[in-house]
């Protein structure tokens, strides 16, 4: 039995090692590529080089990367704040004001998750045209504010919140907004953290919808700028990899700063 256990443990460590290598290697390649020249990258060099300053200079002279980074930051922060506010309020309403009509409406919302976004792009584009929001950052933010997944996510967490506390607050004369922001929301910090990470990554990596509604270079986001770098006639892979590394830094900082809350939020947070 001891031999079998040792052999099984060895295979487990081998499997975990291979999985870790597959997960980490692409990012390692990006970091190494950001320090190498274009020829070194094409030749498959996997060690650090001395072309980092050259790649940084090329990226600074590329034009549009800094503007795209700021645009993406504005869009993502605005999207995260508004989405968390709207979806958490909607989940609170669906869970604490249950009626037959609201349950039917909630199920319709859940069914709408099966509709692919590509099928909604033309109607959404026509709405943005009528609102005169084409080529503006608001056109990128608005369609995703009512995230059905986040409404579902918040409602599942709210199910664990004691209704007796809410009833006591209502008897004391507290308004529903006061109850929500001062009583219900504070214990849901880990759920909010998990939802914030999800919303941040969704909008930060958004490509298809910005491609449809954004026209000028002054309004482009990072995904569009990186796509234009990689689709050029002559691709500077060192500059491109450095741009990708810089683009992933905000997501890495956000995830590691909220990692514990993210895990708690995914497993249920209301206490």
C-alpha positions in Angstrom: 0.0 0.0 0.0 2.9 2.4 0.9 4.5 1.7 -2.5 1.1 2.3 -4.3 0.6 5.6 -2.4 4.2 6.8 -3.2 3.7 5.9 -6.9 0.4 7.7 -7.0 1.9 10.8 -5.3 4.7 10.8 -7.8 2.2 10.8 -10.7 0.2 13.6 -9.0 3.3 15.8 -8.7 4.3 15.1 -12.3 0.8 16.0 -13.5 0.7 19.2 -11.4 4.2 20.1 -12.6 3.2 19.7 -16.2 0.0 21.7 -15.7 1.9 24.5 -13.9 4.5 24.6 -16.7 1.8 24.9 -19.3 0.1 27.7 -17.4 3.2 29.7 -16.6 5.2 29.3 -19.8 3.2 31.7 -22.0 3.6 34.5 -19.5 7.3 33.7 -19.1 7.7 33.8 -22.8 6.0 37.2 -22.8 8.4 38.5 -20.2 11.4 37.1 -22.0 10.2 38.4 -25.4 9.8 41.9 -24.0 13.5 42.0 -23.4 14.6 40.5 -26.8 14.8 41.9 -30.3 12.5 40.8 -33.1 15.1 38.5 -34.6 15.8 36.8 -31.3 12.1 36.1 -30.8 11.7 34.7 -34.3 14.7 32.5 -33.7 13.1 31.1 -30.5 15.3 32.6 -27.9 13.9 31.8 -24.4 16.4 33.7 -22.2 16.5 37.3 -21.2 17.9 39.8 -23.7 19.2 43.3 -23.7 16.6 44.9 -26.1 14.1 46.1 -23.4 15.0 49.8 -23.8 14.7 49.5 -27.6 11.3 47.8 -27.3 10.1 50.4 -24.8 11.3 53.2 -27.1 9.5 51.7 -30.0 6.3 51.4 -28.0 6.5 55.0 -26.8 7.0 56.1 -30.4 4.2 53.9 -31.7 1.5 56.4 -30.8 -1.8 55.6 -29.4 -0.8 53.0 -26.8 -0.9 55.5 -23.8 -4.3 56.8 -25.0 -5.7 53.3 -25.4 -4.4 52.4 -21.9 -6.2 55.4 -20.4 -9.3 54.7 -22.4 -9.4 51.1 -21.3 -8.8 52.2 -17.7 -11.7 54.7 -17.8 -14.1 52.3 -19.5 -13.2 49.4 -17.1 -13.5 51.4 -13.9 -16.7 53.0 -14.9 -18.1 49.7 -16.0 -17.1 47.9 -12.8 -18.6 50.6 -10.5 -21.9 50.9 -12.4 -22.3 47.2 -13.0 -21.8 46.2 -9.4 -24.3 48.9 -8.3 -27.0 47.9 -10.8 -26.7 44.2 -10.6 -26.5 44.1 -6.8 -29.6 46.3 -6.5 -31.4 44.1 -9.0 -30.4 40.9 -7.2 -31.7 42.4 -3.9 -35.0 43.3 -5.5 -35.4 39.9 -7.1 -34.6 38.0 -3.9 -36.2 40.1 -1.2 -39.4 41.2 -3.1 -40.4 37.8 -4.5 -43.6 37.6 -6.5 -44.9 35.4 -9.3 -44.2 38.2 -11.8 -40.7 38.9 -10.6 -39.8 35.2 -10.7 -41.1 34.9 -14.2 -39.1 38.0 -15.2 -36.0 36.6 -13.5 -36.3 33.3 -15.4 -36.6 35.2 -18.7 -33.4 37.1 -17.8 -31.6 33.8 -17.2 -32.9 32.4 -20.5 -31.4 35.5 -22.2 -28.0 34.3 -21.2 -28.3 31.6 -23.9 -28.6 34.3 -26.6 -25.1 34.8 -28.1 -23.8 38.4 -28.1 -23.2 38.2 -31.8 -27.0 38.0 -32.3 -27.5 41.2 -30.3 -24.8 43.3 -31.9 -26.9 44.8 -34.8 -29.8 45.9 -32.5 -27.4 47.3 -30.0 -25.5 49.1 -32.7 -28.7 50.7 -34.0 -29.6 51.8 -30.5 -26.1 53.4 -30.1 -26.6 55.2 -33.5 -30.0 56.6 -32.4 -28.4 57.7 -29.1 -25.5 59.3 -31.0 -23.0 57.4 -28.9 -21.0 55.8 -31.7 -17.2 56.4 -31.2 -17.6 57.2 -27.6 -16.6 55.3 -24.5 -20.2 55.3 -23.2 -21.1 53.1 -26.1 -18.7 50.5 -24.8 -19.9 50.7 -21.2 -23.7 50.7 -21.6 -24.6 47.3 -23.2 -23.0 45.3 -20.4 -24.2 47.2 -17.3 -27.1 44.8 -16.6 -25.0 41.6 -16.5 -27.4 38.7 -16.0 -24.6 36.5 -14.6 -23.7 39.0 -11.9 -27.4 39.4 -11.0 -27.6 35.6 -10.6 -24.3 35.6 -8.7 -25.4 38.3 -6.2 -28.8 36.7 -5.7 -27.2 33.3 -4.8 -25.2 35.1 -2.2 -28.2 37.1 -0.9 -30.1 33.9 -0.3 -27.9 33.3 2.8 -28.7 36.7 4.3 -31.2 36.5 7.2 -34.5 38.1 6.3 -35.2 38.8 10.0 -32.5 41.5 10.0 -34.1 43.2 7.0 -37.5 43.0 8.7 -36.2 44.5 11.9 -34.6 47.4 10.0 -37.9 48.0 8.2 -39.8 48.1 11.5 -37.3 50.6 12.8 -38.2 52.9 9.8 -35.1 52.4 7.6 -35.7 52.8 3.9 -34.8 50.0 1.4 -31.8 51.9 0.1 -30.5 52.4 3.7 -31.0 48.7 4.4 -29.2 47.7 1.3 -26.2 50.0 1.6 -25.7 49.9 5.4 -26.9 46.4 6.4 -26.9 44.1 3.4 -23.9 45.2 1.4 -21.1 45.4 4.1 -21.2 41.6 4.8 -21.0 40.9 1.1 -17.5 42.4 0.6 -16.0 39.1 -0.6 -18.9 38.7 -3.1 -18.3 42.2 -4.3 -14.6 41.5 -4.7 -15.3 38.4 -6.8 -17.8 40.2 -8.9 -15.4 43.2 -9.3 -12.6 40.9 -10.6 -15.0 39.2 -13.0 -16.4 42.5 -14.3 -12.9 44.0 -14.6 -11.5 41.1 -16.6 -14.6 41.0 -18.8 -14.4 44.7 -19.8 -10.6 44.9 -19.8 -10.4 42.0 -22.4 -13.5 43.2 -24.4 -12.7 43.2 -28.1 -15.7 42.5 -30.3 -18.0 45.3 -29.1 -15.3 48.1 -29.1 -14.4 47.0 -32.6 -17.9 47.7 -33.7 -18.6 51.0 -32.0 -15.2 52.7 -31.8 -13.9 54.3 -35.0 -11.1 56.8 -34.3 -7.7 56.2 -32.8 -8.4 58.6 -30.0 -11.2 56.4 -28.6 -9.7 53.0 -29.2 -9.1 50.6 -26.3 -6.1 48.3 -25.6 -7.5 45.2 -27.3 -8.0 47.2 -30.5 -4.5 48.7 -30.3 -2.8 45.4 -29.7 -4.8 43.9 -32.6 -3.5 46.7 -34.9 0.1 46.0 -33.7 -0.2 42.3 -34.5 -1.9 42.8 -37.9 0.7 45.2 -39.3 2.7 44.2 -42.4 5.8 44.1 -40.3 5.2 42.9 -36.8 7.6 44.1 -34.1 7.2 41.2 -31.7 9.4 42.6 -29.0 7.3 45.8 -28.8 4.1 43.8 -29.0 5.1 41.5 -26.2 6.1 44.4 -24.0 2.7 46.0 -24.7 0.9 42.8 -23.7 2.9 42.6 -20.5 2.0 46.2 -19.6 -1.6 45.4 -20.5 -1.8 42.5 -18.1 -0.2 44.3 -15.1 -3.5 45.9 -13.9 -5.3 42.5 -13.9 -2.5 40.8 -12.0 -2.4 43.6 -9.4 -6.2 43.4 -9.0 -6.3 39.7 -8.7 -3.5 39.2 -6.2 -4.7 42.1 -4.0 -8.2 40.6 -3.8 -7.3 36.9 -4.2 -8.5 35.9 -0.7 -11.8 37.8 -1.1 -12.2 36.3 -4.6 -12.0 32.8 -3.3 -14.4 33.5 -0.4 -16.8 35.2 -2.7 -16.9 32.3 -5.1 -17.7 29.9 -2.3 -20.3 32.1 -0.6 -19.6 35.1 1.6 -22.7 36.3 3.6 -22.3 35.6 7.3 
